[in-house]
Amino acid sequence: QVDVGKEKVYFHLSINKWFHGKITRDRAEKLLHPPETGLFLVRESTNFPGDYTLCVSCEGKVEHYRIIYHNGKLSIDEEEYFENLMQLVEHYTKDADGLCTKLIKPKLEEGTVAAQDEFSRSGWSMNRKDLKLHQVIGKGEFGDVMVGDYRGTKVAVKCIKNDATSQAFIAEASVMTQLRHDNLVQLLGVIVEENGTLFIVTEYMAKGCLVDYLRSRGRTVLGGDALLNFALNVCEAMAYLEANNFVHRDLAARNVLVSDDNIAKVSDFGLTKEASSTQDTAKLPVKWTSPEALREKKFSTKSDVWSYGILLWEIYSFGRVPYPRIPLKDVVPRVEKGYKMDCPDGCPEVVYNIMKQCWNLDPAARPSFQMLKEWLQHIILTYVTLTTDTTTPSRSAG
């Protein structure tokens, strides 16, 4: 996802010091060695995806307690229920309450830094008292996106309450602290509450996501110049990420937002690409993901370029879903045999040729984002020349 030099910064921040994510039973037992009664950690369950396991060292051996997720609450014994892992752990640090021992000492992954401390130290921590939350503008499986007000500035706020998801978003937020570009949605700050709730505060993008914008405006409102500008905006952002050794992995029109003044900005640096080695290909957006990423989980700038080609097709088809009329199960076999989508109606041939180059089955043969940016800039210059009436003074300078 990022170069090795920055990896420690991104992935050793922890919202809960005792939460170790997706590790195996054997790995948990090794971490809790040498035995020390009351030493504990929490991991994601490997046998029951979506559930957690509390691992506790007790009198020389490790006990594994399955934490059941039921109706949005967590329980070990199905008698006492908790809102989140923090509450559950806090309860069992005070009283064993049926466990082999009460929880005494968290097993901290080496090099882990508490997220609250790190964001405060680096100047990205915000004060919850200064943030006013207004209406919900988006709902997802991970939490709500809301419009808010931070010290008089209109902001967008991701609110995440689920422990494992919060951990993934911590990685996203820490990535965002390293990135600054006019065509990337800008992080403004992070709030980590004591109960584990996480707020990621970003600039507010008034016109929402690009795919909805394209669908609702259509070709009667958006001319060729607007579409080219969206294409270049996204390409500028991706060229910046490419130069900084960052792979997005979920580039699509739904993950591009549009500002009040029609600037497109890439967003969503988080969930599907956190922890590449364990990424579940079943959850990948098949129609946007390159064949090598689907087949071998090989993500690179060149797999982002493939996705960019799909995004270009989305722009020029005004938000249609890619591979129309092809059943989802048939998309990958057809693509691997060399199938490429047809040129969208009204799309210039020169832009369609760019899409086709992005969809080269050989990643090495695909253009770089820097190259794509130069091509688009050239097309825009040509387009302006062709569409400017030479008998009247040019207004392009304004």
One Martini backbone bead per residue (centre of mass of N, CA, C, O) as a GRO file, in nm:
protein
  398
    1GLN     BB    1   0.056   0.062  -0.021
    2VAL     BB    2   0.334   0.148   0.091
    3ASP     BB    3   0.617   0.227   0.181
    4VAL     BB    4   0.816   0.090   0.418
    5GLY     BB    5   0.893   0.354   0.570
    6LYS     BB    6   0.566   0.409   0.644
    7GLU     BB    7   0.429   0.158   0.771
    8LYS     BB    8   0.456   0.208   1.077
    9VAL     BB    9   0.273   0.452   1.087
   10TYR     BB   10   0.007   0.314   0.981
   11PHE     BB   11   0.002  -0.003   1.133
   12HIS     BB   12   0.076   0.086   1.459
   13LEU     BB   13  -0.203   0.178   1.510
   14SER     BB   14  -0.425   0.179   1.802
   15ILE     BB   15  -0.738   0.171   1.951
   16ASN     BB   16  -0.667  -0.115   2.079
   17LYS     BB   17  -0.404  -0.258   2.236
   18TRP     BB   18  -0.543  -0.570   2.236
   19PHE     BB   19  -0.586  -0.558   1.923
   20HIS     BB   20  -0.494  -0.806   1.648
   21GLY     BB   21  -0.691  -0.915   1.461
   22LYS     BB   22  -0.590  -1.134   1.202
   23ILE     BB   23  -0.522  -1.410   1.389
   24THR     BB   24  -0.420  -1.697   1.496
   25ARG     BB   25  -0.424  -1.921   1.742
   26ASP     BB   26  -0.118  -1.978   1.743
   27ARG     BB   27  -0.026  -1.684   1.751
   28ALA     BB   28  -0.161  -1.613   2.019
   29GLU     BB   29  -0.002  -1.821   2.193
   30LYS     BB   30   0.276  -1.700   2.136
   31LEU     BB   31   0.215  -1.411   2.250
   32LEU     BB   32   0.133  -1.559   2.545
   33HIS     BB   33   0.445  -1.592   2.565
   34PRO     BB   34   0.494  -1.634   2.853
   35PRO     BB   35   0.320  -1.729   3.105
   36GLU     BB   36   0.044  -1.507   3.234
   37THR     BB   37  -0.181  -1.441   3.443
   38GLY     BB   38  -0.406  -1.223   3.254
   39LEU     BB   39  -0.306  -1.238   2.982
   40PHE     BB   40  -0.425  -1.053   2.684
   41LEU     BB   41  -0.636  -1.088   2.383
   42VAL     BB   42  -0.779  -0.977   2.068
   43ARG     BB   43  -0.947  -1.146   1.798
   44GLU     BB   44  -1.028  -1.254   1.502
   45SER     BB   45  -1.220  -1.491   1.385
   46THR     BB   46  -1.154  -1.772   1.181
   47ASN     BB   47  -1.422  -1.956   1.208
   48PHE     BB   48  -1.602  -1.672   1.274
   49PRO     BB   49  -1.684  -1.445   1.082
   50GLY     BB   50  -1.733  -1.139   1.284
   51ASP     BB   51  -1.603  -1.255   1.518
   52TYR     BB   52  -1.454  -1.304   1.836
   53THR     BB   53  -1.147  -1.354   2.043
   54LEU     BB   54  -1.061  -1.442   2.370
   55CYS     BB   55  -0.726  -1.442   2.499
   56VAL     BB   56  -0.610  -1.636   2.791
   57SER     BB   57  -0.386  -1.651   3.042
   58CYS     BB   58  -0.384  -1.967   3.250
   59GLU     BB   59  -0.196  -2.161   3.420
   60GLY     BB   60  -0.009  -2.224   3.137
   61LYS     BB   61  -0.265  -2.154   2.956
   62VAL     BB   62  -0.484  -2.106   2.673
   63GLU     BB   63  -0.784  -1.934   2.645
   64HIS     BB   64  -1.078  -1.950   2.422
   65TYR     BB   65  -1.321  -1.693   2.365
   66ARG     BB   66  -1.616  -1.657   2.227
   67ILE     BB   67  -1.749  -1.375   2.056
   68ILE     BB   68  -2.074  -1.279   2.022
   69TYR     BB   69  -2.279  -1.159   1.758
   70HIS     BB   70  -2.591  -0.996   1.874
   71ASN     BB   71  -2.786  -0.757   1.781
   72GLY     BB   72  -2.517  -0.559   1.800
   73LYS     BB   73  -2.395  -0.745   2.029
   74LEU     BB   74  -2.181  -0.859   2.297
   75SER     BB   75  -2.082  -1.208   2.392
   76ILE     BB   76  -1.995  -1.496   2.593
   77ASP     BB   77  -2.267  -1.606   2.778
   78GLU     BB   78  -2.557  -1.478   2.702
   79GLU     BB   79  -2.607  -1.258   2.948
   80GLU     BB   80  -2.388  -1.050   2.883
   81TYR     BB   81  -2.402  -0.728   2.724
   82PHE     BB   82  -2.225  -0.536   2.463
   83GLU     BB   83  -2.147  -0.270   2.255
   84ASN     BB   84  -1.830  -0.335   2.291
   85LEU     BB   85  -1.510  -0.432   2.349
   86MET     BB   86  -1.438  -0.229   2.567
   87GLN     BB   87  -1.664  -0.304   2.764
   88LEU     BB   88  -1.594  -0.602   2.793
   89VAL     BB   89  -1.304  -0.573   2.897
   90GLU     BB   90  -1.367  -0.396   3.140
   91HIS     BB   91  -1.541  -0.601   3.290
   92TYR     BB   92  -1.305  -0.835   3.303
   93THR     BB   93  -1.106  -0.655   3.479
   94LYS     BB   94  -1.303  -0.662   3.742
   95ASP     BB   95  -1.428  -0.957   3.650
   96ALA     BB   96  -1.439  -1.283   3.566
   97ASP     BB   97  -1.731  -1.396   3.524
   98GLY     BB   98  -1.639  -1.718   3.429
   99LEU     BB   99  -1.363  -1.696   3.390
  100CYS     BB  100  -1.047  -1.807   3.471
  101THR     BB  101  -0.984  -1.490   3.467
  102LYS     BB  102  -0.899  -1.192   3.499
  103LEU     BB  103  -0.807  -0.909   3.338
  104ILE     BB  104  -0.475  -0.763   3.355
  105LYS     BB  105  -0.289  -0.785   3.074
  106PRO     BB  106  -0.206  -0.650   2.787
  107LYS     BB  107  -0.120  -0.747   2.463
  108LEU     BB  108   0.126  -0.577   2.294
  109GLU     BB  109   0.219  -0.481   2.009
  110GLU     BB  110   0.500  -0.422   1.872
  111GLY     BB  111   0.504  -0.072   1.818
  112THR     BB  112   0.254   0.030   1.944
  113VAL     BB  113   0.021   0.302   1.910
  114ALA     BB  114  -0.185   0.514   2.032
  115ALA     BB  115  -0.397   0.689   1.848
  116GLN     BB  116  -0.451   0.936   2.022
  117ASP     BB  117  -0.153   1.012   2.069
  118GLU     BB  118  -0.062   1.040   1.771
  119PHE     BB  119  -0.266   1.255   1.675
  120SER     BB  120  -0.183   1.464   1.885
  121ARG     BB  121   0.121   1.484   1.818
  122SER     BB  122   0.054   1.551   1.493
  123GLY     BB  123  -0.216   1.751   1.491
  124TRP     BB  124  -0.509   1.570   1.429
  125SER     BB  125  -0.660   1.639   1.677
  126MET     BB  126  -0.987   1.673   1.794
  127ASN     BB  127  -1.258   1.839   1.943
  128ARG     BB  128  -1.566   1.726   2.027
  129LYS     BB  129  -1.696   2.000   2.129
  130ASP     BB  130  -1.651   2.139   1.825
  131LEU     BB  131  -1.855   1.916   1.720
  132LYS     BB  132  -2.130   1.928   1.495
  133LEU     BB  133  -2.404   1.723   1.428
  134HIS     BB  134  -2.613   1.641   1.171
  135GLN     BB  135  -2.699   1.502   0.901
  136VAL     BB  136  -2.743   1.225   0.717
  137ILE     BB  137  -2.570   1.131   0.391
  138GLY     BB  138  -2.468   0.832   0.481
  139LYS     BB  139  -2.495   0.472   0.453
  140GLY     BB  140  -2.326   0.192   0.605
  141GLU     BB  141  -2.173  -0.092   0.731
  142PHE     BB  142  -1.964   0.109   0.907
  143GLY     BB  143  -2.146   0.373   0.894
  144ASP     BB  144  -2.177   0.713   0.912
  145VAL     BB  145  -2.244   1.004   0.714
  146MET     BB  146  -2.193   1.349   0.804
  147VAL     BB  147  -2.294   1.657   0.871
  148GLY     BB  148  -2.091   1.931   0.989
  149ASP     BB  149  -1.944   2.139   1.258
  150TYR     BB  150  -1.620   2.314   1.274
  151ARG     BB  151  -1.576   2.607   1.385
  152GLY     BB  152  -1.775   2.704   1.122
  153THR     BB  153  -1.718   2.448   0.947
  154LYS     BB  154  -1.801   2.257   0.691
  155VAL     BB  155  -1.841   1.899   0.727
  156ALA     BB  156  -1.730   1.566   0.707
  157VAL     BB  157  -1.846   1.256   0.884
  158LYS     BB  158  -1.710   0.967   1.009
  159CYS     BB  159  -1.890   0.707   1.188
  160ILE     BB  160  -1.730   0.463   1.406
  161LYS     BB  161  -1.815   0.167   1.624
  162ASN     BB  162  -1.660  -0.067   1.520
  163ASP     BB  163  -1.372  -0.204   1.611
  164ALA     BB  164  -1.245  -0.322   1.349
  165THR     BB  165  -1.322  -0.084   1.171
  166SER     BB  166  -1.172   0.132   1.324
  167GLN     BB  167  -0.895   0.016   1.265
  168ALA     BB  168  -0.908   0.057   0.958
  169PHE     BB  169  -0.956   0.371   0.978
  170ILE     BB  170  -0.693   0.440   1.110
  171ALA     BB  171  -0.529   0.372   0.861
  172GLU     BB  172  -0.662   0.576   0.679
  173ALA     BB  173  -0.600   0.834   0.843
  174SER     BB  174  -0.287   0.798   0.843
  175VAL     BB  175  -0.263   0.824   0.541
  176MET     BB  176  -0.399   1.110   0.512
  177THR     BB  177  -0.172   1.268   0.669
  178GLN     BB  178   0.038   1.225   0.411
  179LEU     BB  179  -0.180   1.367   0.222
  180ARG     BB  180  -0.161   1.637  -0.043
  181HIS     BB  181  -0.428   1.737  -0.265
  182ASP     BB  182  -0.660   1.892  -0.473
  183ASN     BB  183  -0.770   1.573  -0.564
  184LEU     BB  184  -0.801   1.520  -0.254
  185VAL     BB  185  -0.956   1.444   0.014
  186GLN     BB  186  -0.941   1.632   0.305
  187LEU     BB  187  -0.805   1.605   0.598
  188LEU     BB  188  -0.873   1.755   0.929
  189GLY     BB  189  -0.948   1.510   1.141
  190VAL     BB  190  -0.945   1.335   1.467
  191ILE     BB  191  -1.165   1.123   1.673
  192VAL     BB  192  -1.102   0.949   1.985
  193GLU     BB  193  -1.285   0.774   2.190
  194GLU     BB  194  -1.298   0.596   2.480
  195ASN     BB  195  -1.524   0.387   2.347
  196GLY     BB  196  -1.407   0.375   2.023
  197THR     BB  197  -1.509   0.601   1.877
  198LEU     BB  198  -1.493   0.724   1.536
  199PHE     BB  199  -1.376   1.035   1.380
  200ILE     BB  200  -1.376   1.150   1.041
  201VAL     BB  201  -1.256   1.461   0.919
  202THR     BB  202  -1.371   1.635   0.628
  203GLU     BB  203  -1.424   1.775   0.362
  204TYR     BB  204  -1.689   1.924   0.194
  205MET     BB  205  -1.896   1.773  -0.070
  206ALA     BB  206  -2.170   1.905  -0.218
  207LYS     BB  207  -2.215   1.693  -0.486
  208GLY     BB  208  -2.095   1.436  -0.423
  209CYS     BB  209  -2.092   1.167  -0.607
  210LEU     BB  210  -2.008   1.110  -0.932
  211VAL     BB  211  -2.218   0.899  -1.018
  212ASP     BB  212  -2.469   1.067  -0.929
  213TYR     BB  213  -2.405   1.322  -1.086
  214LEU     BB  214  -2.412   1.198  -1.370
  215ARG     BB  215  -2.703   1.083  -1.354
  216SER     BB  216  -2.855   1.360  -1.278
  217ARG     BB  217  -2.747   1.538  -1.526
  218GLY     BB  218  -2.614   1.465  -1.780
  219ARG     BB  219  -2.576   1.566  -2.120
  220THR     BB  220  -2.738   1.839  -2.094
  221VAL     BB  221  -2.522   1.958  -1.874
  222LEU     BB  222  -2.267   1.781  -1.961
  223GLY     BB  223  -1.993   1.839  -2.122
  224GLY     BB  224  -1.690   1.761  -2.256
  225ASP     BB  225  -1.527   1.945  -2.061
  226ALA     BB  226  -1.629   1.823  -1.793
  227LEU     BB  227  -1.535   1.532  -1.841
  228LEU     BB  228  -1.234   1.593  -1.881
  229ASN     BB  229  -1.193   1.724  -1.603
  230PHE     BB  230  -1.259   1.478  -1.433
  231ALA     BB  231  -1.040   1.296  -1.554
  232LEU     BB  232  -0.802   1.480  -1.469
  233ASN     BB  233  -0.845   1.506  -1.169
  234VAL     BB  234  -0.806   1.202  -1.107
  235CYS     BB  235  -0.526   1.174  -1.242
  236GLU     BB  236  -0.374   1.369  -1.061
  237ALA     BB  237  -0.414   1.211  -0.800
  238MET     BB  238  -0.285   0.939  -0.906
  239ALA     BB  239  -0.005   1.057  -0.970
  240TYR     BB  240   0.055   1.129  -0.678
  241LEU     BB  241   0.031   0.843  -0.561
  242GLU     BB  242   0.242   0.715  -0.743
  243ALA     BB  243   0.481   0.903  -0.641
  244ASN     BB  244   0.402   0.780  -0.328
  245ASN     BB  245   0.348   0.467  -0.326
  246PHE     BB  246   0.026   0.451  -0.376
  247VAL     BB  247  -0.255   0.228  -0.337
  248HIS     BB  248  -0.593   0.223  -0.362
  249ARG     BB  249  -0.804  -0.034  -0.491
  250ASP     BB  250  -1.099   0.163  -0.525
  251LEU     BB  251  -1.146   0.276  -0.810
  252ALA     BB  252  -1.435   0.491  -0.850
  253ALA     BB  253  -1.706   0.694  -0.889
  254ARG     BB  254  -1.803   0.643  -0.588
  255ASN     BB  255  -1.489   0.749  -0.490
  256VAL     BB  256  -1.585   1.029  -0.605
  257LEU     BB  257  -1.591   1.376  -0.546
  258VAL     BB  258  -1.793   1.683  -0.556
  259SER     BB  259  -1.770   2.007  -0.571
  260ASP     BB  260  -1.916   2.312  -0.593
  261ASP     BB  261  -1.684   2.372  -0.841
  262ASN     BB  262  -1.643   2.089  -1.003
  263ILE     BB  263  -1.441   1.917  -0.835
  264ALA     BB  264  -1.257   1.628  -0.844
  265LYS     BB  265  -1.223   1.380  -0.570
  266VAL     BB  266  -1.046   1.152  -0.405
  267SER     BB  267  -1.153   0.877  -0.206
  268ASP     BB  268  -1.126   0.625  -0.004
  269PHE     BB  269  -0.854   0.485   0.192
  270GLY     BB  270  -0.952   0.204   0.322
  271LEU     BB  271  -1.092  -0.093   0.357
  272THR     BB  272  -1.023  -0.295   0.112
  273LYS     BB  273  -0.688  -0.223   0.151
  274GLU     BB  274  -0.647  -0.327   0.420
  275ALA     BB  275  -0.449  -0.569   0.420
  276SER     BB  276  -0.345  -0.734   0.152
  277SER     BB  277  -0.274  -1.040   0.227
  278THR     BB  278  -0.600  -1.078   0.337
  279GLN     BB  279  -0.765  -1.030   0.101
  280ASP     BB  280  -1.098  -1.066  -0.001
  281THR     BB  281  -1.202  -1.135  -0.320
  282ALA     BB  282  -1.515  -1.152  -0.270
  283LYS     BB  283  -1.521  -0.820  -0.201
  284LEU     BB  284  -1.459  -0.735  -0.472
  285PRO     BB  285  -1.494  -0.519  -0.745
  286VAL     BB  286  -1.502  -0.680  -1.031
  287LYS     BB  287  -1.551  -0.446  -1.255
  288TRP     BB  288  -1.278  -0.277  -1.137
  289THR     BB  289  -1.084  -0.520  -1.129
  290SER     BB  290  -0.811  -0.661  -1.202
  291PRO     BB  291  -0.716  -0.971  -1.297
  292GLU     BB  292  -0.459  -0.998  -1.106
  293ALA     BB  293  -0.611  -0.915  -0.844
  294LEU     BB  294  -0.823  -1.144  -0.849
  295ARG     BB  295  -0.623  -1.389  -0.881
  296GLU     BB  296  -0.343  -1.277  -0.692
  297LYS     BB  297  -0.355  -1.006  -0.525
  298LYS     BB  298  -0.227  -0.789  -0.733
  299PHE     BB  299  -0.130  -0.477  -0.626
  300SER     BB  300  -0.110  -0.168  -0.817
  301THR     BB  301  -0.084   0.092  -1.013
  302LYS     BB  302  -0.180  -0.088  -1.259
  303SER     BB  303  -0.454  -0.161  -1.126
  304ASP     BB  304  -0.551   0.132  -1.110
  305VAL     BB  305  -0.550   0.181  -1.415
  306TRP     BB  306  -0.774  -0.008  -1.482
  307SER     BB  307  -0.988   0.138  -1.306
  308TYR     BB  308  -0.965   0.405  -1.460
  309GLY     BB  309  -1.086   0.299  -1.723
  310ILE     BB  310  -1.363   0.244  -1.595
  311LEU     BB  311  -1.414   0.535  -1.499
  312LEU     BB  312  -1.415   0.661  -1.779
  313TRP     BB  313  -1.662   0.502  -1.872
  314GLU     BB  314  -1.851   0.621  -1.660
  315ILE     BB  315  -1.832   0.913  -1.747
  316TYR     BB  316  -1.920   0.858  -2.063
  317SER     BB  317  -2.199   0.702  -1.944
  318PHE     BB  318  -2.329   0.847  -1.700
  319GLY     BB  319  -2.316   0.603  -1.467
  320ARG     BB  320  -2.292   0.336  -1.563
  321VAL     BB  321  -2.273   0.008  -1.544
  322PRO     BB  322  -2.052  -0.203  -1.605
  323TYR     BB  323  -2.110  -0.445  -1.820
  324PRO     BB  324  -2.360  -0.451  -1.979
  325ARG     BB  325  -2.549  -0.751  -2.002
  326ILE     BB  326  -2.339  -0.895  -1.810
  327PRO     BB  327  -2.290  -1.134  -1.617
  328LEU     BB  328  -2.090  -1.143  -1.349
  329LYS     BB  329  -1.972  -1.440  -1.396
  330ASP     BB  330  -1.868  -1.348  -1.705
  331VAL     BB  331  -1.660  -1.121  -1.689
  332VAL     BB  332  -1.381  -1.250  -1.633
  333PRO     BB  333  -1.361  -1.458  -1.867
  334ARG     BB  334  -1.389  -1.239  -2.091
  335VAL     BB  335  -1.154  -1.055  -2.015
  336GLU     BB  336  -0.929  -1.283  -2.030
  337LYS     BB  337  -1.001  -1.301  -2.355
  338GLY     BB  338  -1.017  -0.965  -2.434
  339TYR     BB  339  -1.251  -0.810  -2.344
  340LYS     BB  340  -1.408  -0.494  -2.443
  341MET     BB  341  -1.565  -0.228  -2.410
  342ASP     BB  342  -1.749  -0.013  -2.554
  343CYS     BB  343  -1.802   0.283  -2.678
  344PRO     BB  344  -1.941   0.542  -2.571
  345ASP     BB  345  -2.165   0.761  -2.636
  346GLY     BB  346  -1.981   1.042  -2.753
  347CYS     BB  347  -1.701   0.934  -2.732
  348PRO     BB  348  -1.396   0.995  -2.794
  349GLU     BB  349  -1.161   0.808  -2.947
  350VAL     BB  350  -0.914   0.908  -2.777
  351VAL     BB  351  -1.040   0.811  -2.505
  352TYR     BB  352  -1.096   0.514  -2.575
  353ASN     BB  353  -0.796   0.444  -2.619
  354ILE     BB  354  -0.721   0.479  -2.323
  355MET     BB  355  -0.894   0.262  -2.204
  356LYS     BB  356  -0.763   0.023  -2.363
  357GLN     BB  357  -0.480   0.062  -2.235
  358CYS     BB  358  -0.577   0.006  -1.940
  359TRP     BB  359  -0.688  -0.297  -2.055
  360ASN     BB  360  -0.434  -0.445  -2.035
  361LEU     BB  361  -0.337  -0.764  -1.943
  362ASP     BB  362  -0.058  -0.625  -1.919
  363PRO     BB  363   0.058  -0.429  -1.678
  364ALA     BB  364   0.328  -0.321  -1.814
  365ALA     BB  365   0.156  -0.196  -2.071
  366ARG     BB  366   0.053   0.013  -1.906
  367PRO     BB  367   0.009   0.315  -1.824
  368SER     BB  368   0.083   0.581  -1.657
  369PHE     BB  369  -0.037   0.850  -1.489
  370GLN     BB  370   0.155   1.054  -1.609
  371MET     BB  371   0.084   0.984  -1.902
  372LEU     BB  372  -0.221   1.029  -1.885
  373LYS     BB  373  -0.203   1.326  -1.808
  374GLU     BB  374  -0.063   1.423  -2.069
  375TRP     BB  375  -0.282   1.331  -2.265
  376LEU     BB  376  -0.520   1.495  -2.143
  377GLN     BB  377  -0.395   1.774  -2.171
  378HIS     BB  378  -0.381   1.759  -2.479
  379ILE     BB  379  -0.684   1.716  -2.532
  380ILE     BB  380  -0.779   1.980  -2.398
  381LEU     BB  381  -0.628   2.173  -2.582
  382THR     BB  382  -0.765   2.074  -2.840
  383TYR     BB  383  -1.058   2.124  -2.751
  384VAL     BB  384  -1.035   2.429  -2.707
  385THR     BB  385  -0.951   2.496  -2.998
  386LEU     BB  386  -1.210   2.368  -3.137
  387THR     BB  387  -1.435   2.537  -2.941
  388THR     BB  388  -1.311   2.805  -3.019
  389ASP     BB  389  -1.398   3.107  -3.135
  390THR     BB  390  -1.183   3.292  -3.346
  391THR     BB  391  -1.375   3.560  -3.379
  392THR     BB  392  -1.345   3.565  -3.071
  393PRO     BB  393  -1.260   3.626  -2.775
  394SER     BB  394  -1.103   3.465  -2.538
  395ARG     BB  395  -1.223   3.320  -2.211
  396SER     BB  396  -1.013   3.115  -2.077
  397ALA     BB  397  -0.850   3.310  -1.882
  398GLY     BB  398  -1.095   3.330  -1.665
   0.00000   0.00000   0.00000
